[in-house]
Amino acid sequence: MTQFRSVDPRDGGLRGERPEATAHDLEAALAATHRAFEAWSGAPLAERCEALERVATALEGNAPALATLMAEEMGKPVTQGLGEARKCAWACRHAAANAAAWLAPEAVPTEARESFVAHAPMGPVLAIMPWNFPLWQLFRFGASALAAGNTVLLKHAPNVPRCAEAIMAVCAEAGLPDGVVRNVFARVDQLEALVGDPRVAGVTLTGSTRAGRSLAALAGRYLKPSVLELGGSDPFIVLASADLERAAATAAAARLQNNGQSCIAAKRFLVEASVADAFIERLRAHMAATVLGDPCDAATGLGPMARRDLRDELHAQVTASVARGATLALGGAVPDREGFWYPATLLTGAGPGMAAWDEETFGPAAAVRVVRDAREAVTVANASPYALGASVWTADLDEGARLAASLRAGAVFVNAMVKSDPRMPFGGNALSGWGRELGREGMRSFTAPKSVWIEAPAPR
């Protein structure tokens, strides 16, 4: 049975299948991206940036259709899908606007007449992308990589083949040369052939920690640079001085965004004891008010989960945690209906030894733990093997800055929800991966620093 199947999570109905790549397909894709790299990297930077502007325009023009497609293929509410398509356009425009500065040679003072460090594109980059943000994950990496002069070989998740084709249609509409971005429906057992091919210069993956370990081993075997954006179990710390209503509203949005299926979704809620009851009640109210329904309806805030196995795994984590002593304050029951639905779920009294606390939960379930003070909150937050993002809520900005410095994470947001932003580098540490996307650091991730030393010729 083919792996690339488009299944509607609203009812479990099959909407389409795509044939898996043959050896001939892999070779054609590799040849196309390699051939395109020679011309694309040699084109003036201004031409590449103009092409990215056209991609942005195509994304904006097709945003409603792309949002509907994501709703039908992986359950994202259409209002969030519109935001995703437009954010991809923003990433393209921001990369185009800043590429000249971020890629400019950097002068280094030496005794040479001229000495500098240049940033050269590497070549075709294999991008192994997930289903949860089927457009954004590709453009989050790809806008910068393309601006720098690389080409992209896309291996998308098996359950979003129509989204993969939609990306290719956007690139074609924008007039990107053939092979600059190329999709291939490759199986997992074909990845070594792609990673090991000398025409592939680097590899990036957004996915689970388990997948990251496997890819890192492959990349190391073939000495290929890699960027790994992996899982997270982000802490959301609420201190006594916080604006509880604002914190609770943001907490619900941070946990339920994309139906809870986001690596940077808030997952572990650490609340100072003196305000715990008031915060939990507010959080429960906001989660309960989020409409569970058809993701194609603009009123929906929470759609179905993307696959049955993901829904069942989340439910198992919730029930196991309740069995270990957590209290179910909201949700926690699988609806009796077709499709892959799961309600907004709130667990209190969570802690170590419970699946909903120790593991990454990838769905609309929040786990709350009461802490004595800010010091304990940081200690508990840092006890996780993940280190992606963290959010701190306090009226004392100096306290917020101190906690930001103490938290082990790739990004810390004070009085705001963790998010990716084209202006800032994005990525995690420890089990959350390595390398960065977005910002100047992201644009340079797949460039090779080149030291250039120029001396005047000896006088004759």
Secondary structure, 3 states (H helix, E strand, C coil): CCCCEEEECCCCEEEEECCCCCHHHHHHHHHHHHHHHHHHHHCCHHHHHHHHHHHHHHHHHCHHHHHHHHHHHHCCCHHHHHHHHHHHHHHHHHHHHHHHHHCCCEECCCCCCEEEEEEEECCEEEEECCCCCCCHHHHHHHHHHHHCCCEEEEECCCCCHHHHHHHHHHHHHCCCCCCCEEECCCCHHHHHHHHHCCCCCEEEEECCHHHHHHHHHHHHHCCCCEEEECCCCEEEEECCCCCHHHHHHHHHHHHHHHHHCCCCCEEEEEEEHHHHHHHHHHHHHHHHHCCECCCCCCCCCECCCCCHHHHHHHHHHHHHHHHCCCEEEECCCCCCCCCCCCCCEEEECCCCCCHHHHCCCCCCEEEEEEECCHHHHHHHHCCCCEECEEEEECCCHHHHHHHHHHCCCCEEEECCCCCCCCCCCECCEECCEECCECHHHHHCCCEEEEEEEECCCCCC
